Amino acid sequence: MQITKELFGKGIISNPKMVTQSQFSQIQFQAVVENVSMFYKVLKGINFVDSAMVQLSKEGIKLTLEDAKCVQVVALVKSACFSEYNLSAYPSVAAGDDGAESEPFASFGLNLKVFTDCLSMFASSDFDPSLKIMRKGPGTPLVAILEGHREDNLITECAVRTMEPFDCMDLDFDDDHPIVSKIAAKASELFLLFSELDDEDVIEVIISPTAPHFKLKALGDPEMETEIEIKKTSDIFISFSCSEASSNRYKLNHFKHVMRTLSLATKVVLSTNTEGLLSFQVIIETLEDSLYYVQYFILPLVLDSD
C-alpha cells in the first residue's frame, strides 16, 4: 500500500504521483533514519515556533529556531545518527571562485511543524518504520518517505516545500564576555526541579562559588514566590564550576522550551557568561548509542535600573 502527501505551507494536498528513486538519481542529499520515534521526539521538542533554518553539511543536520529574538535553539543531528547519510555538492556550487572543490553544504528554511506533523503519522505507531529524507537541490522540496516493515508494507511519502534561508541571531560565548559558571547536571533531576517552579512570569537564576551555590527564584506574587537552593555537592550535579557570582532574570516561559527536550535527555550542561547569556546544552542518547545535541541560548531580561 502506498500513501502520498504533498505538504505546502500548512495545507496537505493529495499528490497522485510518487517521487520515484529514478527521479532522484542526481539528488544532493539523502539520509535514512531507523529510530523514527526518537528523531520525531527531538524535532517535536524544539518546535516552539514554526519556521526552522536548516543547514546540511558532512557533519549532519543543523536546525535553528528562535522565539522573539530572546531565545534560540540549535539542534545538531550528527551523521552518525543515520544508518545512511549522503550529501554532495550541487553542480552550480561544486567549485569556488578559484576552481577548488568546496565542501558540500546546503541551507534552507522549513516549516518544521508541517514536517513533524508528517512524521507523527508513523512515529508512535506499531509499523516499526524507517524514514528516508531526500532533497534534489536548491528550491526543491524536502521529501520524507516513511516505510513500514510489517506485512502490508505501508509507505507514506510527504514533500514539504522549502524556503529561502533567513538570518538568525549570532549567539555564542566569546572572549569578550567569558563564561563565569559551567555546571553539568543529570537531566531527569533538573527536569523535575524546573517542574516544581510556580507558573510565574520570571525566574531568577543565582549561581555562586559559595553556598548555596545554585538558587532558583520564581518571581511574582510575594506570597506565592518559590525558592529552590542546591549546594554544589548535591547528587543532581555531575560537575560544578563557578569563578564569579551571577544573578540574572529570565522569562520562565523560555525555560519551558528547554524542558520539552530535557525530558528526553541524560545530561545537560548549563553555562553563563558575564552578560547573563544562559546556555543549556542538552545531550540525548539513543538505544543505538548515537547522540543528539540540542543547545538553547536564553537572553536575560533587561531591568529598568539597567
N, C-alpha and C positions, 0 to 999 in steps of 0.2 A: 504494500500500500504506500502511496506517495501523497503527501500533502504539501502544497506550495503556497507561500505567502510572500507578498512584497509589501514592505512597510515604508511609507513615505510620511515624514513628519510624525504625526500621532495617529494617522489612519492606517488601516490594514486593508490592502486591496488584493483580491484574488488574482493570481497570475497563473494561467494555464500552462505556461512554458517553463519547464525545469531548466536550470542552468546546468548543462552537461559538462563533464570533465573536458571534452574536446573544446568547448567554448573558452575554457580557462587554461589552454595549453601553454599560454605565454603569460601566466599570472605573475604579479610582482610579489604577492605574499600568500602563504598558506601555512596553517598550523592546525594541529589536531589535539584536542583535549579529551583525556579519558575520564577524569574525575569532573564531570559536568556539574555536579552538585556543589562542590567547593568553589569552582570557578564562578558559578552563578551567585553564591552567597557573598563572595568578596566584592563582585561588581555591584550587587544589590546593596551591600553595606555602605559603599562610598557614594551611592546615587542619591545625594541630598539635593542636587539640582539636576535639571535635565541634560544640559549640554556639557560634554566632556571633550577635552583636547586629547587626541590620541597620537602617539608617536611610536613608530615601528623602527626597530634597529636590530642589529645582530644580538644585542643583549636581551631583548624581549619586547614586551608591550608596556608602554608607559601611558597612564591615563591621569589627567589633571583636571580637577574641578574646583570651582571657587564659589563662595557664597558672600555676596555684598562686599567684596574686597576686604573681608575681615577674617575669613578662614579659607584655607586651601588644603586640598588633599592630593597627594601624588601616590599612585599605586603602581608598583612595578611587578609585572608577571614575567618572571625570567624565562628564557627559552627552555631551561631545564624542566619547567612545569608542564611542557608539552611533550607528547610522545613523538611528534613531528613538528619541526619549525624550519621554514624556508623563506628567506627574504632575499630578493635580488634587486639590483639597481634598475630602475625604469630606464628604457633606452634613451630618453631625452635628457636624462641627468646622469648617465652612466659614467661620464668623464667630466672633469673640471675644466676650467679655462686653460690650464696648462697641459691638457690632454691626459693627465693622470687619472686612473680609475678611482672613483670616490667610494666611500663606504656606503652600502645600501641603507637608505633611510626614507621614511615617508611620514607625513603628518597630515591630519585632517580633523575636522570637528565631527562629532557623532552625538545623536540623541540617545544617551545611554539608557534612559527609561524605556524607550521603544525596544532597544536591543535586549535588555533584561526581561522585558515582557515576553519577548520571543523565546528566550531561554527557559522561562518559567513553565512553559508547556511540558517540558521533559525533566526539569531539574529535580523535582520531588516525586517523580513517577517510578513505577516498577519496571520500566523498559530497559534500564541499565544502558543508557545511550552513550554514544561518543559524539563529539562535536568537531566539525571541520569548519574553520574560518578561512575565507578566501577574499582576495581583492585583486582586481586586474590591474589597476593603476590609478593615477590622479583623476579625480572627478567621478570615479565609478563607485557603485555601492559596496558596502561590506556584506558579504554573503555568509550566512551561517547555515550549515547543513547538520541537522540532528538525526542520527540514525540509531534506532532501537536494535537490540541484539536478542530479540525473542522470536517466537515462531512467525509472527505476522510481519517482521522486518519493516516496521513503520518508519518512514522517512519524512521529516519536515524540513522545508527549506525556506529561509527568510532572506530578503535582500533589503538592507537598511541604507537609506540614502545618506551619503556623507556630505559634509560642508567644508567650506574653506577654513584653513587653520586660523585661529584667533590668538591674540596676545593674552598671556597670563602673568600674574604678579611674579616678580623675581624674589622669592622668599628663601632665605638660607642664612646660615651663620657665617660670619666672616671675621677677619682680624680686627676690623674697626669696632665691632661690637661682640667681644668674645663671650663664650659660654661661661656662666658662673656656677651652674649646677647641672649635674647629669646623674640620673637615677634610673637603674634597671629594676623593674618590678615584675611580679607574677601577674599576668594579665587578668586571670579569673578573679583574683582577690581585689585588684584595683577596680574591676568592673563592679563588684559588689559594693566597694567603698563609694564609688560615684552614685550608685543606685540609692544610697542612704541619704543623699542630699535632698533637702526640700526643694520643691519646684519653684525656686525664686528666679529672678532675672539675672542676678550677678553672683559670681563666685570669686572669692579672693584666695589666691594661692600664695602661701608664705613658706619659703624654703630657707633654712639657716644652718650654718655649721654647728650651732649649739642647740640644745633641746628647746622645744620639742622637735626640731629638725624639719618636719613636714606638717603643714597645717592647712586645712581647707575650711573656708567660712562661706556659707550660703547667705547672702545678704538680702534683706527685705524687711518684713515686719520685725521690729526688735524683739517682740515676744515669740517669734517663730524661727529666729535665726538658728542655724545648725553649725556647730563647730566640730571638726574631727582633727585630732592631733596624733601623730605617729612618730615614734623615735626611729632613728636610722638602724637600730638593732632589730627592728621588727622583722618577722619572717616574711612579710609582704615584699620586702626589698631584697633583691639579689646583690645589688651594689649601690653605694650611696657616696656621691662626691659633690661637695659644695665648697667653693672658695670664697663666696661673698653672699651675704643675706639679701634676699629679694622679696618684695611683696607687690603683687600685681593683680588686677581685677580683669575678669573676662566675662563674656556672656555665657551663662550656663547652657543655653541652647547649643552653643558651639561644642561644648563637651559632649552633648548628646549625639552629635555627629560621630565623634570618636567612639562612643560606646557601641555603635552599630557594628563595628569590626572588632572592637575589643573583646566582644563575647566569643569571637572565633579564635582568638589568639592564645599563644602560650606565654609570650613575653612582650613587654613594652618598655621602651626607653624614653624617659621624659628629659628634655633639655631646655634650659632657659638662658637667655643672654642678658647683657646689661640693659638692653632696650625693652625687656619684658616679652620678647618674642618667645612663644612656648611651642615646643615640638613634641609630638607623640609619634615615635616610630614603632609601629605595630608589626610584630612578626608572627605569621600564621604558618603552621606546619601542616602538611597533609599526610595521609596514610602512606603515600608513595615517597615520603622523605624529601619532598620538594618544598620550597618556601615561597610565600607571598610576602612582599614588603609593602606596607602602607604607611605613609608619613603624613601627619597632619601638622600644619602650621597655623597657630591662632594668635592674632594680634591683640595686644592688651587694650583695654578701654582707656581713653584719654580723659582724665579727671579735669574738672573746671579749674582746679588750682594749678594744673599743669599749663 
